[in-house]
Amino acid sequence: MAGKNAVSESGKVRRVAVVGGGLAGLMTVIKLCEAGVPVDLFSLVPVKRSHSVCAQGGINASVNTKGEGDSPRVHFEETVLGGDFLAQQPPCLGMAEAAPSIVYLLDRMGVPFNRTPEGLLDFRRFGGTLYHRTAFAGATTGQQLLYALDEQVRRFETKDVEDNKGVVVPGEKMVRKFEFWDFVQLILDDHQVVRGLVAQDLKSMEIRAFSADAVCLATGGPGIIFGRSTQSTICTGIANAIAYKQGAIYGNGEFIQIHPTAIPGADKLRLISESARGEGGRVWVPKDPMDKRNPVEIPEKDRRFFLEDKYPLYKNLVPRDVASREIFAICYRENAGIMKRNEVYLDLTHIPEPVLRKKLAGILEIYEKFVGTDPYHNPMKVFPAVHYSMGGMWVDFERDARGSLKMGSPRNHSTNITGLYNVGESDYQYHGGNRLGANSLLSTIYGGMVTGPAMATYVDNLDRSSHDLPSTLFEKAQEREQKRYDKLASADGDENPYGLHQELGELMLRDCTIERHNKVLDTVITKIGEFEERYTNIACVDKGKKANQAVPFMRHLEGMLILARVIAEGARNRDECRGAHYKPDFDDKMKDAPNPIGRDDKNWLRSTLAKWGGRTGAQSKVEFIKAFDYQLGGQTVHCNDEVDVSLMELRKRDYTKKKAAFAKDADPAKKPEATTPAATTEASK
Ligand SMILES: Cc1cc2nc3c(=O)[nH]c(=O)nc-3n(C[C@H](O)[C@H](O)[C@H](O)COP(=O)(O)OP(=O)(O)OC[C@H]3O[C@@H](n4cnc5c(N)ncnc54)[C@H](O)[C@@H]3O)c2cc1C
């Protein structure tokens, strides 16, 4: 594969690095390789075990095969409304418009999507929409998608790098994969430009510096900060914490999604996907919370379908922030959960078993395995759980004339650190205050399709390749991390890192999720400070020289403490209700606000931008900023906290209405212009 600049002046292969082998990372790698840019790919786990493998319910695309009048424009508007207007609108428009061709691309790659009897792709409903918009492969969609992209990346692992004249560079392949490697530091030059990274082999514990002309973090969400969550145990947010500490700006950290329906568990909270409600699942509690009858024997008249009663149009498929708050209110405010416990029923028993087996077997097996009850014939017991982060690393974008994204612009998905990109759940820009179900898989793949070309342009325009820089820059970075590792490995304080993490998780889960109160948040922030102090007295509980799991965990814990503060302080500062961020004390104020959508948008329709402010003693400091400049291609780019709301007017977000109060001016017949070359890959042409 000949890239325009595949080889540096001194004859070295010019690689970039992608950290993260989930859907976002893999799609970025594919697009880079297609542009002729060789890649080093890093992942904590085999890429096929990335958290994306857990995704269940599906991926959104307004294909409108059921003739309901859905369109990419409606998808765009519902995404923006679902996110309570905090999402950047141009990337959302680009994403919604590219979605149908992305699903067809995945289909051509061999993803076994469910089909209708006529052989068309089947689509199910998800939250926040009345349309059947979600393509799915049973209830294991993430796994099917991840395996499909993994196959594409494997092709590039065997493809030779060619120099600028098309001559094969001996022994060099387009993708070098480093699985079980932990990214530990960015290598920045004197001008704060990314020149590579340091990573550690989690088996041999070797620490090594890698030069790279650009680095992309596609490192997923930070759910484990909350201890128990639906996310995988590797989702600590560490890579973002490292980059944040090195100067990258973190956006909207306080926006954490709480999914309405998970299985409560002592170790982990396992998701029962929204697809269960998309296929007709009903949420209810007995009218008498102490009703002792077997739930299947409780007649409908004695059941309380509280979502259907309050939201007659959307019923059980209101957006997640709304549904979670309703369940929370039933259990905590009314003490009306099942047997007055924190549980409600999610009932599928009225749906024929063969239909459930065809469409939902993947998740129902999980319920049966971990709860021991057959969900085909018994209502499941569920409760909300931490699930997703709308917030993440701040990234830039460049609009085209129509307001969508200008493909190939090096600004797309660039962070404020020159040469550092970020994509997937680890970036902040597509979902605003609340993500609609099945939009994440879409944003990871669309984001990858945008980020690959953006990085390729950036690399093409670099004056000098990182691979030609003096080796001392890399040796010093490697030494620094080796020393840090040695220090942690010999730490013999009194604090057990796992115990400390448990306390952090319990605190964040209890006090910084569905409902937030300023007084409580003040305590959370004080507590985080205490945890940071205690972290300095930590003990390494594993002295092994190989496959030592304790030291990496200690590193991740430090990152979790840093991001916990960003989340908690962001929540403390935002005195309003928006999407998943709900402060009851400010709810009434919203109702009285003169603004047509009922709140103080002058102050709060803004991205929270958090900047590392160093430490005072052991405690980290967050600086919240309004504007900043960054350098790209020799230019200064000025950015601020304003949200681009130029493509859709603000509307009241009210899901109780009988008629949809939005998308009314969207014209389903209006076909989007072809704005994106994104949805092809070599393999799928
Ligand atoms: C149970 C569950 C079900 C879901 N179902 C759906 C669904 O049906 N539809 C939908 O749209 N969304 C769904 N989501 C959300 C969606 O799965 C995720 O948001 C998405 O898969 C994230 O993809 P990603 O590529 O950004 O990150 P991930 O898939 O999390 O990948 C992150 C990668 O980064 C690597 N990494 C992290 N840190 C480091 C480090 N320090 N060094 C090296 N590598 C590192 C990891 O090894 C991994 O390869 C679901 C989420 C959960 C929890």
The ligand as an ORCA input file, in Angstrom:
! r2SCAN-3c Opt
* xyz 0 1
  C     -23.836     -3.851     28.032
  C     -23.805     -2.769     27.010
  C     -24.594     -2.851     25.872
  C     -24.566     -1.845     24.919
  N     -25.367     -1.955     23.821
  C     -25.338     -0.967     22.885
  C     -26.152     -1.052     21.728
  O     -26.895     -2.006     21.534
  N     -26.087     -0.040     20.839
  C     -25.285      1.037     21.007
  O     -25.262      1.920     20.148
  N     -24.468      1.116     22.082
  C     -24.483      0.145     23.014
  N     -23.673      0.240     24.114
  C     -22.626      1.279     24.157
  C     -21.472      0.854     23.234
  O     -21.265     -0.522     23.342
  C     -20.144      1.545     23.567
  O     -20.360      2.899     23.805
  C     -19.176      1.392     22.405
  O     -19.054      0.039     22.049
  C     -17.815      1.966     22.746
  O     -16.932      1.657     21.693
  P     -15.479      2.269     21.637
  O     -14.837      1.751     20.422
  O     -15.556      3.729     21.819
  O     -14.769      1.727     22.938
  P     -14.531      0.230     23.471
  O     -15.247     -0.782     22.691
  O     -14.775      0.311     24.933
  O     -12.996      0.010     23.208
  C     -12.028      0.668     23.965
  C     -10.683      0.123     23.558
  O      -9.663      0.892     24.195
  C      -8.693      0.032     24.740
  N      -8.047      0.742     25.843
  C      -8.599      1.446     26.853
  N      -7.640      1.970     27.635
  C      -6.459      1.586     27.135
  C      -5.109      1.775     27.515
  N      -4.764      2.499     28.583
  N      -4.145      1.197     26.759
  C      -4.444      0.447     25.667
  N      -5.726      0.242     25.263
  C      -6.712      0.803     25.986
  C      -9.464     -1.201     25.128
  O      -8.616     -2.328     25.231
  C     -10.430     -1.320     23.952
  O      -9.790     -1.972     22.883
  C     -23.720     -0.744     25.097
  C     -22.942     -0.642     26.242
  C     -22.999     -1.629     27.203
  C     -22.221     -1.446     28.462
*
